[in-house]
Amino acid sequence: MPVYVAAGGSAMIEWLCLFIDSECMSLCTRLSCGPTVSAMTEPPRPPGEGNQNDPTAPFNPYAGNDPTSGSVPPPSSGGPAAPPPPNGGYAPPPSGGYGPPPGGYNPPPQQYGYGAPAGGTIAGDDRTWILVAHFGGAAGAFLGGGCAGWIAPLVALLARGPQSPQVRAEAVKALNFQILWSIIALVGWILSCIIIGIFVGFAAMVIGIVFGVIAGVKASNNQPYNYPMTVSIIK
């Protein structure tokens, strides 16, 4: 604010005005250049990035885990998180259990031939001689009146028995049976002078025929068969 003084000349008045103006300018400069607190407490941010301490900025629900940067948002508070699988991530087997692996080994079915070892069948020649021993015994009992049933089993035993254990075993069974009932039939025919001898001889002949045929049928089907009502005469 200029101050005018009445005394003195115009030069003195101009000098006073200049002095007052310089003092005002010096005072204004000192006031404007006094000690101030800088508002920059952190380095400048790139353009487009907001200030985290700005109270006017909108609330960010993801805080430092911004989904736009490729991170996963925080879990929802609707319920507890699912527990991890037990045993370090091992999933239990299905309720049906573990089945056998596909294409597993299945043992072949075993066939037990008549008079043959397990897992095998009787050869063609051996089968023929076995049928001769059984059916031949029945035929001999029929043709010889119950007294000749032992002939065919004995022939089979002597002809093929030494080469084939199966033929020998079956021929021995047929021979023991037919020898017993041939003896009974012979005694019955000898005692035919009395009535009971005829019935004994006829019954022995029928038994030799029937059981000889049954044994032959079993042998043709590879089924084991043991004669009833027999004795071990030949081993």
Secondary structure, 3 states (H helix, E strand, C coil): CCCCCCCCCHHHHHHHHHHHHHHHHHHHHHHHCCCCCCCCCCCCCCCCCCCCCCCCCCCCCCCCCCHHHCCCCCCCCCCCCCCCCHHHHCCCCCCCCCCCCCCCCCCCCCCCCCCCCCCCCCCHHHHHHHHHHHHHHHHHHHHCCCCCCCHHHHHHHHHHCCCCHHHHHHHHHHHHHHHHHHHHHHHHHHHHHCHHHHHHHHHHHHHHHHHHHHHHHHHHCCCCCCCCCCCCCCC
